[in-house]
Amino acid sequence: MIAGFKVAIAFAVVGAVVGEFVGSRSGLGYYMLLATGNFDTPLVFACVVFLTLMGIILFYTVGLLEVALGRWNRTARIAQATEAAGAFGM
């Protein structure tokens, strides 16, 4: 389930920018379109770098959430494996 969140958070950033391309008067997508029309390459690259960093940060935030929420599951699996192995570790 968390893997789906990781993919979805990346697509959410892309979807927000595309939505701003289509019908917005503010936002990074709008400024990218405006800068492209004005041949303002540094502004376009600045927007792309910011969006890339935002996507990476959100992706790793979901990864940290996965570690925090998955810890109880990992502990339960280790306990179950130890119990199944028996007292002699076999």
MARVEXVEX-810046 format. One record per residue (C-alpha): residue in one letter; x, y, z. Coordinates in steps of 0.2 Angstrom, whole numbers, plus 5000, padded with zeros to 4 digits. Layout:
% MARVEXVEX-810046
AXYZ ...
***
This chain:
% MARVEXVEX-810046
M500050005000 I501450125004 A502250084987 G500650154979 F500850314990 K502650334983 V502050324965 A500550434968 I501550574977 A502650594961 F501150594950 A500250724961 V501650844958 V501650814939 G499750824939 A499750994949 V500951064937 V499951004922 G498351074930 E499251244931 F499751234913 V497951214907 G497051334918 S497851444930 R498451624933 S499751574947 G500851434952 L502451354945 G501651284930 Y500951454925 Y502651534928 M503451404917 L502351434903 L502551624905 A504451604905 T504451484890 G503451614880 N504751754885 F506251644882 D506751654901 T507751494902 P508451524919 L506651544927 V506151384918 F507551284925 A507351364942 C505551294942 V506051124936 V507351114949 F506151164962 L504851044957 T506150904956 L506750944974 M504850944980 G504550774972 I506050704979 I505750774997 L503950714996 F504450534990 Y505650515004 T504450585017 V503250445011 G504750325013 L505050385031 L503150365034 E503350185028 V504750145040 A503850225055 L502250125051 G503049965045 R504149945061 W502749855070 N502549735056 R504449695055 T504449665073 A502949545072 R503749445058 I505449425067 A504549365083 Q503449245073 A505049175064 T505949155081 E504449065088 A504248955073 A506148905074 G505948835092 A507048845107 F508548775098 G508548895084 M508248775070 
***
